[in-house]
Amino acid sequence: MPMPAADAPVSPEDRHHLIDALRGFALAGVLLANLGYLSLYNLLTEPARAALPTAGFDAMAIGVIEWLVSAKAITVFSLLFGLGFAIQIERAQARGAGLSRFVRRLCWLLIIGVVHSYFVWWGDILMTYAVVGLLLVLFRRAPDGVLLWGGLFVALVLPTLLVPWLGGGFPGLPSRAEIDAMTLQAFRTDNWQRVFTANAAMVNWTRLSGGMLLCFVLGRFLLGYWAGRRRLLQQPRNHRALFHKLFWGSLAIAVAGTLLQLAKAHLGWGAEFLPRWINGFLFRLDSLALGITWAAGFTLLFLRPRGERLLGVLAPVGRMALTHYLAQSVVGIFVFYGIGLGVGPETGAVGWLLAWVSIFGAQILFSHWWLARFRYGPCEWLWRSLTYGAPQPMRLPHAAVAS
């Protein structure tokens, strides 16, 4: 059997279906969280939200989303990115290749992220992924302990140490309330130039004021890299006991952290009982722990035959994650912005949830239809072709399509 070329792309047959399915699951959560801003609801002031006819339902539904999904879905997504780096390093070493392809891949991802941010939606994460991903190269020879404990330190502790320098953003920047008001007003209009200008301003504001996002992403990348080195998701059956420990341990930490936050907020515990900085730490701990809980629980269910059949439906979505992530922005803008259908935020969480079910349901169906005919999603094919410097094979053989 001929050996694969040192710089050849990975075939669909060599993929890990659990990882693809978990990525599809995470993408569903990312869409649900992002629709808070894509629907313009999160740009409303508190009085404006309270005045909506759906205010009662909104408070309950969004509270659940904030606790279970927001920051947790992107945690799983980020862990998988770090894990993917470990897989790519392993395959590159097996083929005698270096890191040049990985670096090219991230450089093109950075370009895609810049275009997505400035020309589509300001909430893009791809730029940050590309920049922070390049930092992972510096850790490729780090011991496993450095990846694990370093990842926890960067994700949980380092932001607290950086708050005095980065917490306030940069002088002269508008406040969160001011930038939200300006952006909402622009996005409600049907003036493309005004929407484009406001979107670019929001990109710049979030990049200058959101320094903590770098810690969020890098910490999770390192933890995912550690998990990839340990082959946790590549060989999940060998680590079933560890997944049980991760699930129950992370769930206990998340519940404890949430209860402390609720107690501090509703029982009036002041700085004499819990220092002020503890709020940020508890939020970061809750997000990371519950994200790990989701990933471990998903894996344990996937290891069961029925669970694999059910959750495996999401694997094609995970294989087309880039295509679907970009499409979610475009569809969200078309539905809710003034330059599209102009639905706006007035439907509250009801419109938000209906859009989520409709968009992600359509993406599941489209993924199965598309991958029955083609090797990669459209954007994945473009990204691969740019990375390898030549168009990659796209259409499946006729026999595979017929089956």
JONOR-V147461 format. One record per residue. N is the residue number from 0. RES is the residue in one small letter. PHI is phi in degrees with one decimal (* if undefined). Layout:
BEGIN
N:RES:PHI  N:RES:PHI
END
This chain:
BEGIN
0:m:*  1:p:-67.0  2:m:-76.5  3:p:-67.0  4:a:-62.6  5:a:-61.9  6:d:-117.1  7:a:-85.0  8:p:-71.3  9:v:-76.4  10:s:-79.0  11:p:-57.2  12:e:-67.9  13:d:-90.5  14:r:-80.5  15:h:-99.6  16:h:-67.6  17:l:-61.3  18:i:-63.8  19:d:-62.5  20:a:-65.6  21:l:-65.7  22:r:-66.3  23:g:-63.9  24:f:-61.4  25:a:-62.6  26:l:-64.5  27:a:-61.3  28:g:-68.3  29:v:-61.2  30:l:-61.6  31:l:-59.7  32:a:-69.4  33:n:-66.7  34:l:-64.2  35:g:-59.2  36:y:-93.5  37:l:-63.0  38:s:-80.2  39:l:74.3  40:y:-61.5  41:n:-69.2  42:l:-88.3  43:l:-72.3  44:t:-75.5  45:e:-58.7  46:p:-60.9  47:a:-66.0  48:r:-66.6  49:a:-66.0  50:a:-83.0  51:l:-69.8  52:p:-65.3  53:t:-98.7  54:a:-55.2  55:g:-62.5  56:f:-66.6  57:d:-57.1  58:a:-60.2  59:m:-69.8  60:a:-64.3  61:i:-71.3  62:g:-61.0  63:v:-66.7  64:i:-62.2  65:e:-61.9  66:w:-76.6  67:l:-95.0  68:v:-118.9  69:s:-58.4  70:a:71.7  71:k:-84.5  72:a:-63.5  73:i:-70.4  74:t:-62.4  75:v:-61.8  76:f:-59.4  77:s:-71.3  78:l:-58.4  79:l:-67.7  80:f:-65.2  81:g:-62.2  82:l:-63.8  83:g:-61.7  84:f:-62.9  85:a:-61.6  86:i:-64.9  87:q:-66.1  88:i:-63.6  89:e:-61.4  90:r:-69.2  91:a:-65.0  92:q:-65.8  93:a:-65.0  94:r:-96.7  95:g:73.4  96:a:-100.2  97:g:-97.2  98:l:-99.2  99:s:-61.1  100:r:-65.8  101:f:-62.6  102:v:-66.0  103:r:-61.1  104:r:-59.3  105:l:-72.4  106:c:-63.6  107:w:-68.7  108:l:-62.9  109:l:-61.1  110:i:-64.6  111:i:-59.6  112:g:-64.0  113:v:-63.3  114:v:-62.9  115:h:-62.7  116:s:-63.6  117:y:-84.9  118:f:-110.1  119:v:-126.5  120:w:-139.4  121:w:-66.2  122:g:-81.8  123:d:-54.7  124:i:-110.8  125:l:-66.4  126:m:-59.0  127:t:-64.1  128:y:-59.0  129:a:-66.2  130:v:-66.2  131:v:-68.4  132:g:-60.1  133:l:-64.7  134:l:-67.4  135:l:-61.8  136:v:-58.1  137:l:-68.3  138:f:-103.4  139:r:-66.1  140:r:-108.2  141:a:-72.0  142:p:-62.5  143:d:-58.1  144:g:-61.7  145:v:-66.2  146:l:-63.4  147:l:-68.5  148:w:-74.1  149:g:-66.1  150:g:-62.6  151:l:-64.9  152:f:-63.6  153:v:-65.5  154:a:-74.2  155:l:-110.3  156:v:-99.3  157:l:-55.5  158:p:-57.0  159:t:-63.5  160:l:-71.0  161:l:-90.3  162:v:-52.7  163:p:-59.8  164:w:-100.5  165:l:-109.8  166:g:-61.9  167:g:-94.3  168:g:71.9  169:f:-114.9  170:p:-60.0  171:g:91.8  172:l:-73.3  173:p:-64.4  174:s:-71.3  175:r:-58.8  176:a:-65.1  177:e:-68.4  178:i:-68.6  179:d:-64.1  180:a:-64.5  181:m:-65.1  182:t:-68.3  183:l:-59.1  184:q:-61.4  185:a:-70.3  186:f:-70.6  187:r:-76.4  188:t:-81.1  189:d:-102.4  190:n:-92.1  191:w:-61.1  192:q:-64.0  193:r:-67.6  194:v:-64.2  195:f:-61.8  196:t:-63.6  197:a:-66.1  198:n:-64.3  199:a:-63.2  200:a:-63.9  201:m:-68.1  202:v:-58.6  203:n:-62.9  204:w:-64.9  205:t:-67.3  206:r:-69.7  207:l:-79.0  208:s:-99.7  209:g:-109.1  210:g:-61.4  211:m:-66.4  212:l:-61.6  213:l:-63.2  214:c:-65.6  215:f:-55.3  216:v:-74.4  217:l:-62.1  218:g:-58.4  219:r:-72.6  220:f:-60.3  221:l:-65.1  222:l:-65.8  223:g:-66.2  224:y:-62.7  225:w:-59.9  226:a:-62.3  227:g:-68.2  228:r:-63.9  229:r:-81.1  230:r:58.6  231:l:-65.6  232:l:-94.9  233:q:-73.4  234:q:-130.5  235:p:-64.6  236:r:-67.4  237:n:-76.1  238:h:-125.9  239:r:-58.5  240:a:-62.3  241:l:-64.9  242:f:-64.0  243:h:-62.3  244:k:-64.2  245:l:-63.5  246:f:-63.7  247:w:-71.7  248:g:-66.9  249:s:-66.0  250:l:-62.9  251:a:-62.9  252:i:-63.6  253:a:-63.6  254:v:-64.4  255:a:-62.2  256:g:-63.6  257:t:-64.6  258:l:-62.9  259:l:-65.1  260:q:-63.6  261:l:-64.7  262:a:-64.0  263:k:-64.7  264:a:-78.2  265:h:-105.6  266:l:-104.6  267:g:72.7  268:w:-69.1  269:g:-94.5  270:a:-64.2  271:e:-69.0  272:f:-100.4  273:l:-127.5  274:p:-57.3  275:r:-61.8  276:w:-68.5  277:i:-65.4  278:n:-58.7  279:g:-63.5  280:f:-63.6  281:l:-64.8  282:f:-63.2  283:r:-66.0  284:l:-64.8  285:d:-63.0  286:s:-63.4  287:l:-68.6  288:a:-64.5  289:l:-72.1  290:g:-62.4  291:i:-64.9  292:t:-58.7  293:w:-59.9  294:a:-64.7  295:a:-68.0  296:g:-63.7  297:f:-60.3  298:t:-63.4  299:l:-62.9  300:l:-67.8  301:f:-66.2  302:l:-72.9  303:r:-89.5  304:p:-54.8  305:r:-66.2  306:g:-64.0  307:e:-64.2  308:r:-63.8  309:l:-75.0  310:l:-75.3  311:g:-62.9  312:v:-58.8  313:l:-84.2  314:a:-59.6  315:p:-59.9  316:v:-63.6  317:g:-64.8  318:r:-69.7  319:m:-114.9  320:a:-60.3  321:l:-64.9  322:t:-57.7  323:h:-70.9  324:y:-61.0  325:l:-67.5  326:a:-65.0  327:q:-59.3  328:s:-64.4  329:v:-63.1  330:v:-66.9  331:g:-59.1  332:i:-65.2  333:f:-61.1  334:v:-76.5  335:f:-102.2  336:y:-78.1  337:g:-66.4  338:i:-77.1  339:g:-113.9  340:l:-76.0  341:g:70.3  342:v:-61.1  343:g:70.7  344:p:-88.9  345:e:-67.2  346:t:-80.0  347:g:61.9  348:a:-67.5  349:v:-63.6  350:g:-63.9  351:w:-57.1  352:l:-70.2  353:l:-63.0  354:a:-63.6  355:w:-62.5  356:v:-61.4  357:s:-67.3  358:i:-66.3  359:f:-71.7  360:g:-60.3  361:a:-65.1  362:q:-69.6  363:i:-61.8  364:l:-62.5  365:f:-64.6  366:s:-60.4  367:h:-65.6  368:w:-64.3  369:w:-66.6  370:l:-76.1  371:a:-76.8  372:r:-120.8  373:f:-130.0  374:r:-73.9  375:y:-135.3  376:g:-67.2  377:p:-56.2  378:c:-73.2  379:e:-63.7  380:w:-62.4  381:l:-63.2  382:w:-61.9  383:r:-64.7  384:s:-63.7  385:l:-65.8  386:t:-64.3  387:y:-87.6  388:g:74.0  389:a:-160.2  390:p:-60.2  391:q:-93.0  392:p:-57.8  393:m:-114.4  394:r:-80.7  395:l:-72.1  396:p:-56.7  397:h:-58.6  398:a:-64.7  399:a:-68.0  400:v:-66.2  401:a:-63.1  402:s:-74.1
END
